[in-house]
Amino acid sequence: MLNRSFHIEIRTPEQLIYEGDVTSIRAPGVEGNFEILAGHLPFLTALDIGEIRIRESETPQLMAISGGVFEVLRTGVTALVETAEWASEIDVERAENARERAQAELAANAPDLNRPQAEAALARAKNRLKVAGNV
């Protein structure tokens, strides 16, 4: 089987996180996870909080993201994400603390609670822990 590759870029507003040729990329769309292989038709979609899985070789590289936009063109793929963190660089203790804080805020249910913001913080923390392999 021919091992075809294509070019991808993953960027946050601050920096280029990854650029290279890959055989596949799996990402969390707002309507569900999807995978792109070489030769995919062009499309544009919104990204959700979740895991990006990049495959350059047999071993995939994992990254936690917190939403963004994903575009496939004939010339390559671009993911513009709010935040991105490689699995190996996730501070598990910090993510656990963020999860506990968000859970406590939601449980307290204070009158001034911004519920969508607290739920998003909880989802981001859980995602970071999952991607780090510490669920």
N, CA, C and O atoms as a printed pandas DataFrame, in Angstrom:
     atom_number atom_name residue_name chain_id  residue_number  x_coord  y_coord  z_coord
0              1         N          MET        A               1    0.827   -1.172    0.000
1              2        CA          MET        A               1    0.000    0.000    0.000
2              3         C          MET        A               1    0.880    1.247    0.000
3              4         O          MET        A               1    1.865    1.320    0.735
4              5         N          LEU        A               2    0.523    2.218   -0.820
5              6        CA          LEU        A               2    1.265    3.455   -0.940
6              7         C          LEU        A               2    1.040    4.326    0.291
7              8         O          LEU        A               2   -0.100    4.551    0.696
8              9         N          ASN        A               3    2.110    4.807    0.877
9             10        CA          ASN        A               3    2.023    5.639    2.073
10            11         C          ASN        A               3    2.087    7.108    1.660
11            12         O          ASN        A               3    3.162    7.709    1.681
12            13         N          ARG        A               4    0.946    7.693    1.285
13            14        CA          ARG        A               4    0.910    9.075    0.822
14            15         C          ARG        A               4    0.837   10.030    2.005
15            16         O          ARG        A               4    0.227    9.730    3.030
16            17         N          SER        A               5    1.466   11.175    1.843
17            18        CA          SER        A               5    1.449   12.173    2.910
18            19         C          SER        A               5    0.951   13.511    2.368
19            20         O          SER        A               5    0.822   13.705    1.159
20            21         N          PHE        A               6    0.678   14.420    3.288
21            22        CA          PHE        A               6    0.243   15.765    2.943
22            23         C          PHE        A               6    0.752   16.721    4.013
23            24         O          PHE        A               6    1.126   16.300    5.108
24            25         N          HIS        A               7    0.763   17.995    3.693
25            26        CA          HIS        A               7    1.327   19.014    4.575
26            27         C          HIS        A               7    0.262   19.566    5.520
27            28         O          HIS        A               7   -0.869   19.830    5.111
28            29         N          ILE        A               8    0.640   19.740    6.801
29            30        CA          ILE        A               8   -0.278   20.368    7.760
30            31         C          ILE        A               8    0.448   21.448    8.553
31            32         O          ILE        A               8    1.665   21.412    8.732
32            33         N          GLU        A               9   -0.340   22.406    9.018
33            34        CA          GLU        A               9    0.118   23.417    9.966
34            35         C          GLU        A               9   -0.909   23.492   11.085
35            36         O          GLU        A               9   -2.114   23.495   10.835
36            37         N          ILE        A              10   -0.425   23.552   12.312
37            38        CA          ILE        A              10   -1.291   23.773   13.467
38            39         C          ILE        A              10   -0.778   25.031   14.149
39            40         O          ILE        A              10    0.383   25.110   14.551
40            41         N          ARG        A              11   -1.664   26.015   14.273
41            42        CA          ARG        A              11   -1.290   27.315   14.816
42            43         C          ARG        A              11   -2.236   27.736   15.932
43            44         O          ARG        A              11   -3.431   27.441   15.898
44            45         N          THR        A              12   -1.683   28.429   16.917
45            46        CA          THR        A              12   -2.488   29.160   17.896
46            47         C          THR        A              12   -2.368   30.632   17.500
47            48         O          THR        A              12   -1.599   30.961   16.597
48            49         N          PRO        A              13   -3.112   31.521   18.156
49            50        CA          PRO        A              13   -2.936   32.940   17.845
50            51         C          PRO        A              13   -1.508   33.434   18.110
51            52         O          PRO        A              13   -1.077   34.420   17.512
52            53         N          GLU        A              14   -0.785   32.766   18.987
53            54        CA          GLU        A              14    0.554   33.210   19.359
54            55         C          GLU        A              14    1.682   32.599   18.539
55            56         O          GLU        A              14    2.711   33.243   18.332
56            57         N          GLN        A              15    1.502   31.344   18.060
57            58        CA          GLN        A              15    2.659   30.683   17.451
58            59         C          GLN        A              15    2.274   29.505   16.562
59            60         O          GLN        A              15    1.158   28.988   16.612
60            61         N          LEU        A              16    3.246   29.107   15.749
61            62        CA          LEU        A              16    3.136   27.883   14.968
62            63         C          LEU        A              16    3.499   26.731   15.898
63            64         O          LEU        A              16    4.602   26.697   16.443
64            65         N          ILE        A              17    2.580   25.791   16.083
65            66        CA          ILE        A              17    2.795   24.666   16.994
66            67         C          ILE        A              17    3.422   23.481   16.270
67            68         O          ILE        A              17    4.294   22.800   16.808
68            69         N          TYR        A              18    2.966   23.246   15.043
69            70        CA          TYR        A              18    3.454   22.091   14.295
70            71         C          TYR        A              18    3.359   22.388   12.811
71            72         O          TYR        A              18    2.388   22.989   12.350
72            73         N          GLU        A              19    4.367   21.968   12.068
73            74        CA          GLU        A              19    4.330   22.030   10.611
74            75         C          GLU        A              19    5.101   20.831   10.090
75            76         O          GLU        A              19    6.234   20.586   10.503
76            77         N          GLY        A              20    4.488   20.085    9.184
77            78        CA          GLY        A              20    5.163   18.936    8.627
78            79         C          GLY        A              20    4.274   18.132    7.710
79            80         O          GLY        A              20    3.109   18.465    7.490
80            81         N          ASP        A              21    4.845   17.067    7.181
81            82        CA          ASP        A              21    4.111   16.157    6.312
82            83         C          ASP        A              21    3.674   14.953    7.128
83            84         O          ASP        A              21    4.464   14.369    7.870
84            85         N          VAL        A              22    2.409   14.589    6.983
85            86        CA          VAL        A              22    1.823   13.507    7.768
86            87         C          VAL        A              22    1.053   12.565    6.853
87            88         O          VAL        A              22    0.736   12.910    5.714
88            89         N          THR        A              23    0.754   11.373    7.361
89            90        CA          THR        A              23   -0.079   10.435    6.600
90            91         C          THR        A              23   -1.541   10.545    6.982
91            92         O          THR        A              23   -2.419   10.178    6.201
92            93         N          SER        A              24   -1.819   11.064    8.216
93            94        CA          SER        A              24   -3.208   11.293    8.628
94            95         C          SER        A              24   -3.241   12.247    9.810
95            96         O          SER        A              24   -2.258   12.427   10.529
96            97         N          ILE        A              25   -4.416   12.855    9.982
97            98        CA          ILE        A              25   -4.664   13.681   11.158
98            99         C          ILE        A              25   -6.106   13.455   11.575
99           100         O          ILE        A              25   -7.014   13.504   10.745
100          101         N          ARG        A              26   -6.314   13.209   12.855
101          102        CA          ARG        A              26   -7.657   13.053   13.420
102          103         C          ARG        A              26   -7.895   14.234   14.349
103          104         O          ARG        A              26   -7.022   14.609   15.132
104          105         N          ALA        A              27   -9.098   14.821   14.253
105          106        CA          ALA        A              27   -9.392   16.022   15.029
106          107         C          ALA        A              27  -10.832   16.002   15.538
107          108         O          ALA        A              27  -11.676   15.284   15.001
108          109         N          PRO        A              28  -11.108   16.799   16.584
109          110        CA          PRO        A              28  -12.444   16.846   17.183
110          111         C          PRO        A              28  -13.319   17.949   16.570
111          112         O          PRO        A              28  -13.236   19.105   16.984
112          113         N          GLY        A              29  -14.134   17.604   15.613
113          114        CA          GLY        A              29  -15.063   18.576   15.057
114          115         C          GLY        A              29  -16.231   18.797   15.992
115          116         O          GLY        A              29  -16.512   17.956   16.846
116          117         N          VAL        A              30  -16.919   19.922   15.842
117          118        CA          VAL        A              30  -18.066   20.194   16.710
118          119         C          VAL        A              30  -19.205   19.207   16.457
119          120         O          VAL        A              30  -20.083   19.044   17.305
120          121         N          GLU        A              31  -19.195   18.555   15.305
121          122        CA          GLU        A              31  -20.224   17.550   15.001
122          123         C          GLU        A              31  -19.691   16.129   15.116
123          124         O          GLU        A              31  -20.357   15.178   14.707
124          125         N          GLY        A              32  -18.494   15.982   15.672
125          126        CA          GLY        A              32  -17.902   14.666   15.860
126          127         C          GLY        A              32  -16.472   14.621   15.359
127          128         O          GLY        A              32  -16.036   15.496   14.610
128          129         N          ASN        A              33  -15.750   13.601   15.776
129          130        CA          ASN        A              33  -14.364   13.432   15.351
130          131         C          ASN        A              33  -14.303   13.066   13.880
131          132         O          ASN        A              33  -15.215   12.438   13.343
132          133         N          PHE        A              34  -13.206   13.469   13.231
133          134        CA          PHE        A              34  -13.012   13.135   11.822
134          135         C          PHE        A              34  -11.532   12.884   11.574
135          136         O          PHE        A              34  -10.674   13.298   12.355
136          137         N          GLU        A              35  -11.251   12.198   10.469
137          138        CA          GLU        A              35   -9.865   11.899   10.096
138          139         C          GLU        A              35   -9.639   12.312    8.653
139          140         O          GLU        A              35  -10.495   12.099    7.795
140          141         N          ILE        A              36   -8.482   12.902    8.391
141          142        CA          ILE        A              36   -8.118   13.358    7.057
142          143         C          ILE        A              36   -6.934   12.527    6.576
143          144         O          ILE        A              36   -5.960   12.324    7.300
144          145         N          LEU        A              37   -7.042   12.054    5.338
145          146        CA          LEU        A              37   -5.956   11.351    4.662
146          147         C          LEU        A              37   -5.580   12.149    3.420
147          148         O          LEU        A              37   -6.302   13.069    3.036
148          149         N          ALA        A              38   -4.467   11.811    2.795
149          150        CA          ALA        A              38   -4.043   12.494    1.570
150          151         C          ALA        A              38   -5.140   12.401    0.518
151          152         O          ALA        A              38   -5.792   11.366    0.379
152          153         N          GLY        A              39   -5.339   13.481   -0.214
153          154        CA          GLY        A              39   -6.323   13.491   -1.285
154          155         C          GLY        A              39   -7.731   13.835   -0.849
155          156         O          GLY        A              39   -8.652   13.778   -1.664
156          157         N          HIS        A              40   -7.930   14.190    0.415
157          158        CA          HIS        A              40   -9.271   14.528    0.902
158          159         C          HIS        A              40   -9.790   15.764    0.174
159          160         O          HIS        A              40   -9.021   16.665   -0.164
160          161         N          LEU        A              41  -11.081   15.799   -0.060
161          162        CA          LEU        A              41  -11.699   16.962   -0.690
162          163         C          LEU        A              41  -11.623   18.172    0.237
163          164         O          LEU        A              41  -11.644   18.011    1.457
164          165         N          PRO        A              42  -11.534   19.377   -0.317
165          166        CA          PRO        A              42  -11.488   20.584    0.508
166          167         C          PRO        A              42  -12.744   20.745    1.360
167          168         O          PRO        A              42  -13.854   20.453    0.915
168          169         N          PHE        A              43  -12.551   21.213    2.584
169          170        CA          PHE        A              43  -13.675   21.572    3.444
170          171         C          PHE        A              43  -13.187   22.426    4.603
171          172         O          PHE        A              43  -11.987   22.528    4.858
172          173         N          LEU        A              44  -14.137   23.034    5.298
173          174        CA          LEU        A              44  -13.865   23.894    6.435
174          175         C          LEU        A              44  -14.829   23.509    7.544
175          176         O          LEU        A              44  -16.024   23.340    7.300
176          177         N          THR        A              45  -14.314   23.369    8.771
177          178        CA          THR        A              45  -15.187   23.011    9.888
178          179         C          THR        A              45  -14.673   23.634   11.182
179          180         O          THR        A              45  -13.505   24.009   11.290
180          181         N          ALA        A              46  -15.560   23.735   12.149
181          182        CA          ALA        A              46  -15.187   24.222   13.480
182          183         C          ALA        A              46  -14.683   23.056   14.323
183          184         O          ALA        A              46  -15.175   21.933   14.216
184          185         N          LEU        A              47  -13.699   23.344   15.158
185          186        CA          LEU        A              47  -13.143   22.343   16.067
186          187         C          LEU        A              47  -13.694   22.541   17.469
187          188         O          LEU        A              47  -14.005   23.657   17.885
188          189         N          ASP        A              48  -13.804   21.433   18.184
189          190        CA          ASP        A              48  -14.280   21.424   19.561
190          191         C          ASP        A              48  -13.090   21.161   20.485
191          192         O          ASP        A              48  -11.978   20.929   20.013
192          193         N          ILE        A              49  -13.315   21.196   21.768
193          194        CA          ILE        A              49  -12.315   20.771   22.741
194          195         C          ILE        A              49  -12.079   19.286   22.506
195          196         O          ILE        A              49  -13.035   18.519   22.389
196          197         N          GLY        A              50  -10.821   18.872   22.437
197          198        CA          GLY        A              50  -10.538   17.460   22.221
198          199         C          GLY        A              50   -9.080   17.208   21.893
199          200         O          GLY        A              50   -8.197   18.004   22.212
200          201         N          GLU        A              51   -8.857   16.075   21.245
201          202        CA          GLU        A              51   -7.512   15.587   20.950
202          203         C          GLU        A              51   -7.261   15.619   19.452
203          204         O          GLU        A              51   -8.092   15.165   18.665
204          205         N          ILE        A              52   -6.112   16.158   19.062
205          206        CA          ILE        A              52   -5.635   16.018   17.687
206          207         C          ILE        A              52   -4.611   14.897   17.705
207          208         O          ILE        A              52   -3.729   14.849   18.563
208          209         N          ARG        A              53   -4.748   13.998   16.742
209          210        CA          ARG        A              53   -3.837   12.856   16.618
210          211         C          ARG        A              53   -3.164   12.960   15.252
211          212         O          ARG        A              53   -3.818   12.822   14.218
212          213         N          ILE        A              54   -1.850   13.206   15.253
213          214        CA          ILE        A              54   -1.072   13.363   14.031
214          215         C          ILE        A              54   -0.278   12.088   13.806
215          216         O          ILE        A              54    0.374   11.581   14.719
216          217         N          ARG        A              55   -0.336   11.576   12.595
217          218        CA          ARG        A              55    0.426   10.364   12.288
218          219         C          ARG        A              55    1.420   10.677   11.169
219          220         O          ARG        A              55    1.046   10.890   10.016
220          221         N          GLU        A              56    2.711   10.698   11.554
221          222        CA          GLU        A              56    3.800   10.841   10.586
222          223         C          GLU        A              56    4.343    9.466   10.227
223          224         O          GLU        A              56    4.797    9.225    9.108
224          225         N          SER        A              57    4.283    8.580   11.202
225          226        CA          SER        A              57    4.804    7.221   11.053
226          227         C          SER        A              57    3.855    6.296   11.796
227          228         O          SER        A              57    2.658    6.573   11.872
228          229         N          GLU        A              58    4.359    5.225   12.335
229          230        CA          GLU        A              58    3.508    4.269   13.048
230          231         C          GLU        A              58    3.007    4.804   14.387
231          232         O          GLU        A              58    1.910    4.457   14.825
232          233         N          THR        A              59    3.810    5.649   15.036
233          234        CA          THR        A              59    3.442    6.158   16.354
234          235         C          THR        A              59    2.809    7.540   16.229
235          236         O          THR        A              59    3.462    8.474   15.764
236          237         N          PRO        A              60    1.545    7.685   16.639
237          238        CA          PRO        A              60    0.900    8.999   16.531
238          239         C          PRO        A              60    1.390    9.963   17.609
239          240         O          PRO        A              60    1.814    9.550   18.688
240          241         N          GLN        A              61    1.323   11.250   17.292
241          242        CA          GLN        A              61    1.602   12.307   18.258
242          243         C          GLN        A              61    0.264   12.885   18.691
243          244         O          GLN        A              61   -0.603   13.139   17.855
244          245         N          LEU        A              62    0.091   13.096   19.992
245          246        CA          LEU        A              62   -1.180   13.570   20.530
246          247         C          LEU        A              62   -1.049   14.985   21.066
247          248         O          LEU        A              62   -0.025   15.368   21.633
248          249         N          MET        A              63   -2.118   15.752   20.870
249          250        CA          MET        A              63   -2.152   17.142   21.284
250          251         C          MET        A              63   -3.541   17.469   21.821
251          252         O          MET        A              63   -4.544   17.095   21.214
252          253         N          ALA        A              64   -3.605   18.162   22.949
253          254        CA          ALA        A              64   -4.882   18.646   23.487
254          255         C          ALA        A              64   -5.143   20.028   22.904
255          256         O          ALA        A              64   -4.265   20.892   22.919
256          257         N          ILE        A              65   -6.361   20.235   22.389
257          258        CA          ILE        A              65   -6.732   21.556   21.872
258          259         C          ILE        A              65   -8.037   22.000   22.524
259          260         O          ILE        A              65   -8.768   21.199   23.107
260          261         N          SER        A              66   -8.307   23.296   22.408
261          262        CA          SER        A              66   -9.547   23.812   23.000
262          263         C          SER        A              66  -10.377   24.573   21.977
263          264         O          SER        A              66  -10.836   25.684   22.241
264          265         N          GLY        A              67  -10.563   23.977   20.827
265          266        CA          GLY        A              67  -11.426   24.568   19.810
266          267         C          GLY        A              67  -10.648   25.340   18.769
267          268         O          GLY        A              67   -9.461   25.624   18.929
268          269         N          GLY        A              68  -11.353   25.674   17.687
269          270        CA          GLY        A              68  -10.725   26.418   16.614
270          271         C          GLY        A              68  -11.410   26.159   15.289
271          272         O          GLY        A              68  -12.602   25.857   15.228
272          273         N          VAL        A              69  -10.621   26.287   14.218
273          274        CA          VAL        A              69  -11.111   26.108   12.854
274          275         C          VAL        A              69  -10.141   25.199   12.116
275          276         O          VAL        A              69   -8.929   25.277   12.318
276          277         N          PHE        A              70  -10.681   24.335   11.259
277          278        CA          PHE        A              70   -9.888   23.347   10.527
278          279         C          PHE        A              70  -10.218   23.487    9.047
279          280         O          PHE        A              70  -11.384   23.420    8.657
280          281         N          GLU        A              71   -9.187   23.682    8.220
281          282        CA          GLU        A              71   -9.412   23.863    6.785
282          283         C          GLU        A              71   -8.562   22.886    5.986
283          284         O          GLU        A              71   -7.357   22.764    6.206
284          285         N          VAL        A              72   -9.205   22.196    5.061
285          286        CA          VAL        A              72   -8.519   21.299    4.146
286          287         C          VAL        A              72   -8.566   21.935    2.764
287          288         O          VAL        A              72   -9.643   22.230    2.245
288          289         N          LEU        A              73   -7.394   22.144    2.169
289          290        CA          LEU        A              73   -7.278   22.634    0.798
290          291         C          LEU        A              73   -6.480   21.614   -0.001
291          292         O          LEU        A              73   -5.902   20.691    0.573
292          293         N          ARG        A              74   -6.444   21.767   -1.286
293          294        CA          ARG        A              74   -5.650   20.843   -2.112
294          295         C          ARG        A              74   -4.159   20.951   -1.795
295          296         O          ARG        A              74   -3.404   20.005   -2.019
296          297         N          THR        A              75   -3.737   22.101   -1.277
297          298        CA          THR        A              75   -2.325   22.329   -0.961
298          299         C          THR        A              75   -1.932   21.883    0.445
299          300         O          THR        A              75   -0.747   21.873    0.776
300          301         N          GLY        A              76   -2.905   21.514    1.276
301          302        CA          GLY        A              76   -2.596   21.059    2.628
302          303         C          GLY        A              76   -3.695   21.388    3.615
303          304         O          GLY        A              76   -4.788   21.810    3.239
304          305         N          VAL        A              77   -3.386   21.190    4.881
305          306        CA          VAL        A              77   -4.353   21.353    5.965
306          307         C          VAL        A              77   -3.830   22.402    6.940
307          308         O          VAL        A              77   -2.641   22.438    7.256
308          309         N          THR        A              78   -4.738   23.253    7.410
309          310        CA          THR        A              78   -4.402   24.226    8.447
310          311         C          THR        A              78   -5.412   24.113    9.576
311          312         O          THR        A              78   -6.621   24.114    9.341
312          313         N          ALA        A              79   -4.917   24.016   10.797
313          314        CA          ALA        A              79   -5.766   24.050   11.988
314          315         C          ALA        A              79   -5.379   25.294   12.777
315          316         O          ALA        A              79   -4.241   25.427   13.228
316          317         N          LEU        A              80   -6.333   26.200   12.939
317          318        CA          LEU        A              80   -6.138   27.383   13.772
318          319         C          LEU        A              80   -6.871   27.112   15.073
319          320         O          LEU        A              80   -8.101   27.074   15.100
320          321         N          VAL        A              81   -6.124   26.924   16.150
321          322        CA          VAL        A              81   -6.720   26.494   17.414
322          323         C          VAL        A              81   -6.516   27.545   18.499
323          324         O          VAL        A              81   -5.544   28.301   18.479
324          325         N          GLU        A              82   -7.450   27.578   19.442
325          326        CA          GLU        A              82   -7.352   28.538   20.549
326          327         C          GLU        A              82   -6.131   28.248   21.407
327          328         O          GLU        A              82   -5.333   29.142   21.684
328          329         N          THR        A              83   -5.988   26.992   21.828
329          330        CA          THR        A              83   -4.818   26.555   22.587
330          331         C          THR        A              83   -4.427   25.167   22.107
331          332         O          THR        A              83   -5.258   24.416   21.597
332          333         N          ALA        A              84   -3.152   24.837   22.277
333          334        CA          ALA        A              84   -2.660   23.513   21.899
334          335         C          ALA        A              84   -1.531   23.132   22.843
335          336         O          ALA        A              84   -0.687   23.955   23.196
336          337         N          GLU        A              85   -1.535   21.875   23.240
337          338        CA          GLU        A              85   -0.526   21.390   24.173
338          339         C          GLU        A              85   -0.223   19.930   23.849
339          340         O          GLU        A              85   -1.119   19.086   23.857
340          341         N          TRP        A              86    1.049   19.638   23.562
341          342        CA          TRP        A              86    1.446   18.258   23.307
342          343         C          TRP        A              86    1.193   17.414   24.546
343          344         O          TRP        A              86    1.350   17.898   25.667
344          345         N          ALA        A              87    0.808   16.170   24.359
345          346        CA          ALA        A              87    0.513   15.268   25.479
346          347         C          ALA        A              87    1.684   15.190   26.451
347          348         O          ALA        A              87    1.490   15.185   27.667
348          349         N          SER        A              88    2.891   15.131   25.915
349          350        CA          SER        A              88    4.083   14.995   26.760
350          351         C          SER        A              88    4.389   16.251   27.573
351          352         O          SER        A              88    5.171   16.196   28.522
352          353         N          GLU        A              89    3.781   17.382   27.211
353          354        CA          GLU        A              89    4.061   18.644   27.897
354          355         C          GLU        A              89    2.955   19.067   28.867
355          356         O          GLU        A              89    3.057   20.118   29.501
356          357         N          ILE        A              90    1.910   18.264   28.986
357          358        CA          ILE        A              90    0.798   18.625   29.864
358          359         C          ILE        A              90    1.214   18.469   31.324
359          360         O          ILE        A              90    1.717   17.422   31.731
360          361         N          ASP        A              91    1.000   19.513   32.092
361          362        CA          ASP        A              91    1.257   19.492   33.530
362          363         C          ASP        A              91    0.021   18.871   34.186
363          364         O          ASP        A              91   -0.994   19.543   34.371
364          365         N          VAL        A              92    0.113   17.598   34.533
365          366        CA          VAL        A              92   -1.030   16.845   35.052
366          367         C          VAL        A              92   -1.541   17.445   36.359
367          368         O          VAL        A              92   -2.752   17.530   36.566
368          369         N          GLU        A              93   -0.645   17.856   37.231
369          370        CA          GLU        A              93   -1.072   18.440   38.510
370          371         C          GLU        A              93   -1.872   19.728   38.273
371          372         O          GLU        A              93   -2.897   19.954   38.915
372          373         N          ARG        A              94   -1.399   20.559   37.358
373          374        CA          ARG        A              94   -2.110   21.802   37.039
374          375         C          ARG        A              94   -3.478   21.510   36.429
375          376         O          ARG        A              94   -4.463   22.172   36.758
376          377         N          ALA        A              95   -3.537   20.523   35.543
377          378        CA          ALA        A              95   -4.813   20.145   34.927
378          379         C          ALA        A              95   -5.777   19.584   35.969
379          380         O          ALA        A              95   -6.972   19.874   35.930
380          381         N          GLU        A              96   -5.268   18.797   36.884
381          382        CA          GLU        A              96   -6.105   18.242   37.955
382          383         C          GLU        A              96   -6.647   19.364   38.845
383          384         O          GLU        A              96   -7.816   19.347   39.230
384          385         N          ASN        A              97   -5.794   20.334   39.166
385          386        CA          ASN        A              97   -6.244   21.480   39.970
386          387         C          ASN        A              97   -7.321   22.279   39.239
387          388         O          ASN        A              97   -8.291   22.720   39.855
388          389         N          ALA        A              98   -7.156   22.465   37.947
389          390        CA          ALA        A              98   -8.156   23.194   37.151
390          391         C          ALA        A              98   -9.476   22.435   37.132
391          392         O          ALA        A              98  -10.546   23.039   37.210
392          393         N          ARG        A              99   -9.400   21.114   37.028
393          394        CA          ARG        A              99  -10.616   20.298   37.039
394          395         C          ARG        A              99  -11.340   20.430   38.380
395          396         O          ARG        A              99  -12.557   20.610   38.421
396          397         N          GLU        A             100  -10.584   20.339   39.468
397          398        CA          GLU        A             100  -11.185   20.456   40.802
398          399         C          GLU        A             100  -11.817   21.832   41.018
399          400         O          GLU        A             100  -12.905   21.933   41.586
400          401         N          ARG        A             101  -11.136   22.900   40.562
401          402        CA          ARG        A             101  -11.691   24.255   40.690
402          403         C          ARG        A             101  -12.999   24.388   39.918
403          404         O          ARG        A             101  -13.976   24.929   40.435
404          405         N          ALA        A             102  -13.015   23.898   38.688
405          406        CA          ALA        A             102  -14.227   23.999   37.866
406          407         C          ALA        A             102  -15.367   23.188   38.471
407          408         O          ALA        A             102  -16.511   23.643   38.488
408          409         N          GLN        A             103  -15.063   21.992   38.967
409          410        CA          GLN        A             103  -16.100   21.172   39.604
410          411         C          GLN        A             103  -16.651   21.864   40.848
411          412         O          GLN        A             103  -17.857   21.836   41.090
412          413         N          ALA        A             104  -15.777   22.480   41.632
413          414        CA          ALA        A             104  -16.213   23.178   42.846
414          415         C          ALA        A             104  -17.093   24.375   42.494
415          416         O          ALA        A             104  -18.108   24.612   43.149
416          417         N          GLU        A             105  -16.710   25.130   41.463
417          418        CA          GLU        A             105  -17.529   26.274   41.027
418          419         C          GLU        A             105  -18.914   25.816   40.597
419          420         O          GLU        A             105  -19.919   26.424   40.963
420          421         N          LEU        A             106  -18.960   24.747   39.824
421          422        CA          LEU        A             106  -20.250   24.241   39.349
422          423         C          LEU        A             106  -21.091   23.710   40.505
423          424         O          LEU        A             106  -22.304   23.916   40.536
424          425         N          ALA        A             107  -20.454   23.028   41.453
425          426        CA          ALA        A             107  -21.189   22.473   42.596
426          427         C          ALA        A             107  -21.725   23.580   43.501
427          428         O          ALA        A             107  -22.818   23.454   44.053
428          429         N          ALA        A             108  -20.960   24.664   43.656
429          430        CA          ALA        A             108  -21.388   25.773   44.513
430          431         C          ALA        A             108  -22.588   26.505   43.914
431          432         O          ALA        A             108  -23.435   27.023   44.642
432          433         N          ASN        A             109  -22.653   26.541   42.595
433          434        CA          ASN        A             109  -23.783   27.142   41.876
434          435         C          ASN        A             109  -24.126   28.536   42.413
435          436         O          ASN        A             109  -25.291   28.846   42.662
436          437         N          ALA        A             110  -23.097   29.370   42.586
437          438        CA          ALA        A             110  -23.292   30.740   43.083
438          439         C          ALA        A             110  -24.161   31.535   42.110
439          440         O          ALA        A             110  -24.162   31.250   40.912
440          441         N          PRO        A             111  -24.899   32.523   42.607
441          442        CA          PRO        A             111  -25.781   33.320   41.742
442          443         C          PRO        A             111  -25.045   34.009   40.590
443          444         O          PRO        A             111  -25.618   34.212   39.520
444          445         N          ASP        A             112  -23.776   34.369   40.808
445          446        CA          ASP        A             112  -23.013   35.044   39.756
446          447         C          ASP        A             112  -22.183   34.072   38.906
447          448         O          ASP        A             112  -21.311   34.505   38.152
448          449         N          LEU        A             113  -22.442   32.778   39.019
449          450        CA          LEU        A             113  -21.705   31.764   38.269
450          451         C          LEU        A             113  -21.957   31.919   36.772
451          452         O          LEU        A             113  -23.103   32.001   36.331
452          453         N          ASN        A             114  -20.891   31.957   36.009
453          454        CA          ASN        A             114  -20.990   31.919   34.553
454          455         C          ASN        A             114  -20.899   30.440   34.171
455          456         O          ASN        A             114  -19.813   29.922   33.912
456          457         N          ARG        A             115  -22.042   29.774   34.141
457          458        CA          ARG        A             115  -22.093   28.327   33.942
458          459         C          ARG        A             115  -21.396   27.877   32.649
459          460         O          ARG        A             115  -20.599   26.941   32.705
460          461         N          PRO        A             116  -21.657   28.496   31.491
461          462        CA          PRO        A             116  -20.969   28.039   30.274
462          463         C          PRO        A             116  -19.450   28.140   30.383
463          464         O          PRO        A             116  -18.732   27.268   29.894
464          465         N          GLN        A             117  -18.962   29.194   31.018
465          466        CA          GLN        A             117  -17.522   29.356   31.185
466          467         C          GLN        A             117  -16.963   28.276   32.119
467          468         O          GLN        A             117  -15.906   27.709   31.839
468          469         N          ALA        A             118  -17.650   27.990   33.209
469          470        CA          ALA        A             118  -17.199   26.958   34.151
470          471         C          ALA        A             118  -17.250   25.573   33.511
471          472         O          ALA        A             118  -16.353   24.758   33.726
472          473         N          GLU        A             119  -18.290   25.303   32.731
473          474        CA          GLU        A             119  -18.392   24.010   32.038
474          475         C          GLU        A             119  -17.289   23.858   30.997
475          476         O          GLU        A             119  -16.745   22.767   30.825
476          477         N          ALA        A             120  -16.953   24.946   30.301
477          478        CA          ALA        A             120  -15.861   24.897   29.324
478          479         C          ALA        A             120  -14.526   24.662   30.021
479          480         O          ALA        A             120  -13.695   23.901   29.524
480          481         N          ALA        A             121  -14.311   25.306   31.166
481          482        CA          ALA        A             121  -13.074   25.098   31.927
482          483         C          ALA        A             121  -12.957   23.648   32.376
483          484         O          ALA        A             121  -11.875   23.065   32.326
484          485         N          LEU        A             122  -14.068   23.067   32.814
485          486        CA          LEU        A             122  -14.068   21.663   33.224
486          487         C          LEU        A             122  -13.766   20.756   32.031
487          488         O          LEU        A             122  -12.984   19.814   32.155
488          489         N          ALA        A             123  -14.371   21.029   30.893
489          490        CA          ALA        A             123  -14.133   20.213   29.692
490          491         C          ALA        A             123  -12.676   20.306   29.247
491          492         O          ALA        A             123  -12.087   19.298   28.859
492          493         N          ARG        A             124  -12.090   21.491   29.298
493          494        CA          ARG        A             124  -10.680   21.655   28.913
494          495         C          ARG        A             124   -9.769   20.871   29.854
495          496         O          ARG        A             124   -8.843   20.197   29.403
496          497         N          ALA        A             125  -10.028   20.957   31.158
497          498        CA          ALA        A             125   -9.195   20.241   32.133
498          499         C          ALA        A             125   -9.316   18.734   31.953
499          500         O          ALA        A             125   -8.311   18.023   31.979
500          501         N          LYS        A             126  -10.536   18.242   31.771
501          502        CA          LYS        A             126  -10.732   16.799   31.549
502          503         C          LYS        A             126  -10.034   16.347   30.274
503          504         O          LYS        A             126   -9.445   15.267   30.238
504          505         N          ASN        A             127  -10.097   17.164   29.230
505          506        CA          ASN        A             127   -9.440   16.817   27.974
506          507         C          ASN        A             127   -7.931   16.744   28.150
507          508         O          ASN        A             127   -7.296   15.815   27.649
508          509         N          ARG        A             128   -7.350   17.704   28.851
509          510        CA          ARG        A             128   -5.908   17.693   29.077
510          511         C          ARG        A             128   -5.491   16.437   29.835
511          512         O          ARG        A             128   -4.471   15.825   29.516
512          513         N          LEU        A             129   -6.280   16.053   30.838
513          514        CA          LEU        A             129   -5.972   14.838   31.597
514          515         C          LEU        A             129   -6.101   13.597   30.725
515          516         O          LEU        A             129   -5.278   12.686   30.812
516          517         N          LYS        A             130   -7.125   13.557   29.893
517          518        CA          LYS        A             130   -7.322   12.409   29.003
518          519         C          LYS        A             130   -6.165   12.282   28.016
519          520         O          LYS        A             130   -5.615   11.197   27.828
520          521         N          VAL        A             131   -5.802   13.396   27.390
521          522        CA          VAL        A             131   -4.718   13.367   26.405
522          523         C          VAL        A             131   -3.396   12.989   27.065
523          524         O          VAL        A             131   -2.572   12.301   26.462
524          525         N          ALA        A             132   -3.195   13.433   28.291
525          526        CA          ALA        A             132   -1.967   13.089   29.020
526          527         C          ALA        A             132   -1.956   11.632   29.476
527          528         O          ALA        A             132   -0.928   11.124   29.922
528          529         N          GLY        A             133   -3.108   10.959   29.361
529          530        CA          GLY        A             133   -3.177    9.557   29.750
530          531         C          GLY        A             133   -3.440    9.348   31.222
531          532         O          GLY        A             133   -3.117    8.293   31.768
532          533         N          ASN        A             134   -4.025   10.345   31.875
533          534        CA          ASN        A             134   -4.246   10.276   33.318
534          535         C          ASN        A             134   -5.705   10.461   33.678
535          536         O          ASN        A             134   -6.026   11.267   34.551
536          537         N          VAL        A             135   -6.585    9.740   33.033
537          538        CA          VAL        A             135   -8.023    9.864   33.321
538          539         C          VAL        A             135   -8.354    9.031   34.535
539          540         O          VAL        A             135   -9.509    8.988   34.957
